[in-house]
Amino acid sequence: MPLCPRCENPVKATDLICSRCRLHLKAHGHPSIELHQATKDEVLCQTCAYHADDTCTFPQRPYAQTCTLYQSITAEAEREKGQVRSPKPAPSLAIIWYRYRVWIILLAIFGISLLITVF
């Protein structure tokens, strides 16, 4: 469970606002837009990959304390080295059924007809 950056209260990953300190955790009220926030008097731009390669177009640059596009320089370097791997989720039965439902139905019909023929 993630922690609130201000009060370190445990919050759900889908929470928009911290229940204790009322800090906005997601950008624009959307649960899938991550809002990165600097702690205290720090700025995010000093450790951002977009600031380092001069591709950032954020209006608050270079003094941004909240940003939706933040990418850590160290995470980018680890990703290039192959140290950070995103785990591939195992396919669920619903996904398998959705992708291969025609083949599953044909296989079932073939199996039933084979059983009828043998017995």
LINWO-V488554 format. One record per backbone hydrogen bond with DSSP energy under -1.0 kcal/mol. NH is the residue of the N-H (numbers start at 1). CO is the residue of the C=O. E is the energy in kcal/mol with one decimal. If there is no record, write none. Layout:
# LINWO-V488554
nh: <NH/NH>
co: <CO/CO>
e: <E/E>
This chain:
# LINWO-V488554
nh: <4/8/11/15/18/22/25/26/27/30/33/35/36/38/42/44/47/49/52/53/55/56/61/63/67/73/76/77/78/79/80/81/83/96/97/98/99/100/104/105/106/107/108/109/110/111/112/113/114/115/116/117/118/119>
co: <9/4/2/12/23/18/16/16/33/27/30/25/67/65/39/64/44/71/48/49/50/50/58/60/36/47/72/73/74/75/76/77/78/92/93/94/95/96/100/101/102/103/104/105/106/107/108/109/110/111/112/113/114/115>
e: <-2.0/-1.7/-2.6/-1.2/-2.4/-1.4/-3.1/-1.3/-2.3/-2.0/-1.4/-1.2/-2.6/-3.1/-1.9/-2.6/-1.5/-3.2/-1.7/-2.0/-2.2/-1.1/-1.6/-2.2/-2.4/-2.0/-1.9/-2.2/-2.3/-2.2/-2.0/-1.7/-2.3/-2.3/-2.8/-2.3/-2.4/-2.6/-2.5/-2.3/-2.5/-2.4/-2.2/-2.5/-2.4/-2.5/-2.6/-2.5/-2.1/-2.1/-2.3/-2.1/-2.2/-2.3>
